[in-house]
Amino acid sequence: MALDSTPRANRLHLGIFGKVNTGKSTFLNTMTDQKAAIVSNIAGTTTDPIYKAMELAGIGPVVWIDTAGTKDETTLSAERQKKTLEAAKKTDLAFVLFEEADITEGLAWIEYFRKKKTPVLPIINQHTENEARAKTLQRTLAEKIKEPILVLDVANPAIRHLIRKKILERMPESFEAAGILDRYVTPGDVLMFVMPQDIQAPKGRLILPQVQSLRNALDLTCSVLCCTTDQFNRSLAALKEAPALIVCDSQVIQYVAENCPEESRLTTFSILFSAYKGDLAVFRDGIETLERLPKNSRILIAEACTHAPMHEDIGRVKIPRLLKKKISPDLVIDFTTGVDFPADLASYDLIIHCGACMFNRKYVLSRIAEAQAAGTAITNYGMVLAYLTGSLAAVNM
């Protein structure tokens, strides 16, 4: 397997932020030992964030994010700010670089990440010709941010060992160190995965939540019996005893719940990911909001993947149809895909989010925080489908 085969969503996201021309791209190139980003003295050279995946010795799979300075003077400044802020929401651990006397933007980033409870490492980019100035800047910053500041030449490969050590020391608590199934199974359990291969499943492959759940189950030394929906009862009959846990696709939860053995616990891949990537308790509260929605409510359906909608698409067709049947045909339903997410969430009564297998946990938690700040309930595809089909009571995890 290639070293970069770990999905980006499962990597530790290391973001590099700061004023233009503080050495952010040079720092990325040094840490990756590649020319991953263009380095230039021209302000605003980095436009879109650059994502570079790698294996970091002693840490594992990470993705570095080199961002644009958000206060350059170019006509693209506003768009760069938007994309840099989007990258900040995904960042598990932030490096904020300083070099010149103007430290306003760097201090603003440190304050931003502190509010988001994201670990941050301030770095003064020191060249041999400005050693005295760097020491003066270090004293100034130390008084303002009240924490240790690294002073180093970001172009020097010798810094790699120190930076790896600092990452290990500041590894964020929000990073998904535990596996998808770790809290719900015991090593050696027999599990069953019900995985219909419909038109939305990629030809010849399994979808990402299925692959990651299967890998985690094998890491836990569990035995896993996989089947499609039409083979569910036959597969159950082939076992000597009922599986400890059955995990199914959200779209077949009603059928599986009706035929699930009493001894088996039941959930869906989407609900598993709602706990792995987000906050299960918050999503449960969202279902309580769904139960009492007014008939003219406004709902946002947010999907991490970007794809052309298909016939019977789960987010754009199935969930809206079930919602309008259950609550009212007068519901107003909007859709977003990928990183698009409305700034005005307060205008919605409920947000229904996908399982978010394409997002990292930090980014999903940032969306939950945005919804809560707007006073808008948020829940998950899998929980909504279980509720709308009358199967949520059968889910026990």
Protein Blocks (a to p, Z undefined) as FASTA:
>chain_A
ZZklpcfklpccdddeddehiommmmmmmmnopafbccdfbehkamcdcddddddehibp
cdddddddfkbcbfklmmmmmmmmmmmmmpmbdcdddfbfblmlmmmmmmmmmmnopacd
ddddddfklmmmmmmmmmmmmmmnopacddddfkbmklmmmmmmmmmmmocfklcfbafk
lmmccehiacdddddddfklcghiacfklmmmmmmmmmnopacddddfklmmmmmmmpmb
dcfbdcddfklmmmmmmmgcfkbccddfklmmmmmmmcfklmmmmmmmmmmgcfkbccdd
ddfbdcdddehiaklmmmmmmmmmmmomkbccdddehjbccfblmlpcbdcddehlmbcf
klmmmmmmmmmmnopacddfklmmmmmnopmmmpcZZ
